[in-house]
């Protein structure tokens, strides 16, 4: 009977990782909740450590692009009742996007090891 108890406990422990639960989690994920979620932060930290350990430009540039675009959206675009875009919020977003793009082009194509 001990084997059955272990199987039941394992099933109960792994039930949050079912495909349906993961899909509903991702569908309900907003930018703010993603940046505050310890699972997302942990996965990004693991990717960063992997990129540093393997010295992978692709992994590091992908993580940099994802994090910087998420921060750019959170800091520049309005989030609230009136989600209207104004010139005051669009210009910093566009300039921030250009800076991120320029840094990625420099890091990937111009800078040599």
C-alpha beads as a LAMMPS data file, in Angstrom:
LAMMPS data file: protein, C-alpha beads

113 atoms
112 bonds

1 atom types
1 bond types

-500.0 500.0 xlo xhi
-500.0 500.0 ylo yhi
-500.0 500.0 zlo zhi

Masses

1 110.0

Atoms # bond

1 1 1 0.000 0.000 0.000
2 1 1 2.986 2.285 0.437
3 1 1 3.567 2.345 -3.328
4 1 1 -0.026 3.487 -3.950
5 1 1 0.332 6.278 -1.373
6 1 1 3.524 7.474 -3.047
7 1 1 1.810 7.473 -6.449
8 1 1 -1.146 9.438 -5.077
9 1 1 1.169 11.966 -3.448
10 1 1 3.197 12.351 -6.669
11 1 1 -0.010 12.803 -8.671
12 1 1 -1.230 15.451 -6.244
13 1 1 2.124 17.248 -6.297
14 1 1 2.417 17.282 -10.101
15 1 1 -1.215 18.182 -10.852
16 1 1 -0.480 21.966 -11.105
17 1 1 1.893 21.175 -14.005
18 1 1 -0.785 19.638 -16.233
19 1 1 -1.053 21.102 -19.698
20 1 1 -4.481 22.611 -19.070
21 1 1 -3.296 24.403 -15.954
22 1 1 -0.203 25.745 -17.704
23 1 1 -2.245 27.005 -20.677
24 1 1 -4.755 28.749 -18.414
25 1 1 -1.834 30.298 -16.489
26 1 1 -0.244 31.637 -19.668
27 1 1 -3.579 32.947 -20.999
28 1 1 -4.194 34.873 -17.781
29 1 1 -0.648 36.192 -17.641
30 1 1 -0.323 39.950 -17.955
31 1 1 2.884 41.897 -18.255
32 1 1 2.730 43.089 -14.665
33 1 1 1.997 39.652 -13.251
34 1 1 4.752 38.119 -15.409
35 1 1 7.334 40.532 -14.057
36 1 1 6.269 39.752 -10.481
37 1 1 5.876 35.981 -10.877
38 1 1 8.700 33.976 -9.270
39 1 1 8.408 31.186 -11.881
40 1 1 9.013 33.594 -14.779
41 1 1 11.845 35.321 -12.931
42 1 1 13.392 31.941 -12.086
43 1 1 13.235 30.754 -15.693
44 1 1 14.844 34.000 -16.880
45 1 1 17.563 33.640 -14.238
46 1 1 18.268 30.070 -15.380
47 1 1 18.473 31.250 -19.000
48 1 1 20.886 34.007 -18.003
49 1 1 23.130 31.587 -16.099
50 1 1 23.032 29.152 -19.028
51 1 1 23.923 31.940 -21.459
52 1 1 26.808 33.089 -19.299
53 1 1 28.083 29.562 -18.691
54 1 1 27.939 28.576 -22.370
55 1 1 28.876 32.075 -23.579
56 1 1 25.936 32.065 -25.951
57 1 1 25.316 35.399 -27.616
58 1 1 21.968 34.197 -28.906
59 1 1 20.606 33.245 -25.467
60 1 1 21.879 36.389 -23.783
61 1 1 20.586 38.685 -26.517
62 1 1 17.183 36.952 -26.490
63 1 1 16.865 37.328 -22.718
64 1 1 18.029 40.943 -22.914
65 1 1 15.514 41.713 -25.652
66 1 1 12.609 40.067 -23.796
67 1 1 13.344 41.767 -20.481
68 1 1 14.076 45.181 -21.951
69 1 1 10.957 45.180 -24.143
70 1 1 8.840 44.106 -21.157
71 1 1 10.311 46.918 -19.071
72 1 1 9.886 49.376 -21.927
73 1 1 6.219 48.507 -22.316
74 1 1 5.598 48.672 -18.582
75 1 1 7.334 52.016 -18.106
76 1 1 6.234 53.931 -21.195
77 1 1 2.819 52.765 -22.332
78 1 1 -0.250 53.629 -20.267
79 1 1 -1.828 50.949 -18.143
80 1 1 -5.113 51.840 -16.615
81 1 1 -8.644 52.881 -17.412
82 1 1 -7.914 55.049 -20.448
83 1 1 -5.590 53.035 -22.662
84 1 1 -5.189 55.755 -25.227
85 1 1 -1.838 56.390 -26.826
86 1 1 -0.561 59.934 -26.702
87 1 1 2.501 61.528 -28.210
88 1 1 4.031 61.769 -24.737
89 1 1 3.911 58.007 -24.313
90 1 1 4.635 56.963 -27.883
91 1 1 7.873 58.923 -28.384
92 1 1 9.704 57.413 -25.357
93 1 1 8.494 53.968 -26.451
94 1 1 9.801 54.459 -29.998
95 1 1 13.129 55.881 -28.829
96 1 1 13.545 53.100 -26.286
97 1 1 12.840 50.539 -29.021
98 1 1 15.467 52.147 -31.239
99 1 1 18.038 52.053 -28.424
100 1 1 17.295 48.393 -27.717
101 1 1 17.506 47.531 -31.420
102 1 1 20.756 49.451 -31.863
103 1 1 22.309 47.698 -28.865
104 1 1 21.256 44.278 -30.178
105 1 1 22.643 45.017 -33.654
106 1 1 25.919 46.176 -32.120
107 1 1 26.144 43.198 -29.754
108 1 1 25.290 40.533 -32.336
109 1 1 26.813 41.822 -35.577
110 1 1 29.463 44.443 -34.881
111 1 1 31.179 43.474 -31.639
112 1 1 33.641 40.652 -32.148
113 1 1 35.098 38.402 -29.522

Bonds

1 1 1 2
2 1 2 3
3 1 3 4
4 1 4 5
5 1 5 6
6 1 6 7
7 1 7 8
8 1 8 9
9 1 9 10
10 1 10 11
11 1 11 12
12 1 12 13
13 1 13 14
14 1 14 15
15 1 15 16
16 1 16 17
17 1 17 18
18 1 18 19
19 1 19 20
20 1 20 21
21 1 21 22
22 1 22 23
23 1 23 24
24 1 24 25
25 1 25 26
26 1 26 27
27 1 27 28
28 1 28 29
29 1 29 30
30 1 30 31
31 1 31 32
32 1 32 33
33 1 33 34
34 1 34 35
35 1 35 36
36 1 36 37
37 1 37 38
38 1 38 39
39 1 39 40
40 1 40 41
41 1 41 42
42 1 42 43
43 1 43 44
44 1 44 45
45 1 45 46
46 1 46 47
47 1 47 48
48 1 48 49
49 1 49 50
50 1 50 51
51 1 51 52
52 1 52 53
53 1 53 54
54 1 54 55
55 1 55 56
56 1 56 57
57 1 57 58
58 1 58 59
59 1 59 60
60 1 60 61
61 1 61 62
62 1 62 63
63 1 63 64
64 1 64 65
65 1 65 66
66 1 66 67
67 1 67 68
68 1 68 69
69 1 69 70
70 1 70 71
71 1 71 72
72 1 72 73
73 1 73 74
74 1 74 75
75 1 75 76
76 1 76 77
77 1 77 78
78 1 78 79
79 1 79 80
80 1 80 81
81 1 81 82
82 1 82 83
83 1 83 84
84 1 84 85
85 1 85 86
86 1 86 87
87 1 87 88
88 1 88 89
89 1 89 90
90 1 90 91
91 1 91 92
92 1 92 93
93 1 93 94
94 1 94 95
95 1 95 96
96 1 96 97
97 1 97 98
98 1 98 99
99 1 99 100
100 1 100 101
101 1 101 102
102 1 102 103
103 1 103 104
104 1 104 105
105 1 105 106
106 1 106 107
107 1 107 108
108 1 108 109
109 1 109 110
110 1 110 111
111 1 111 112
112 1 112 113
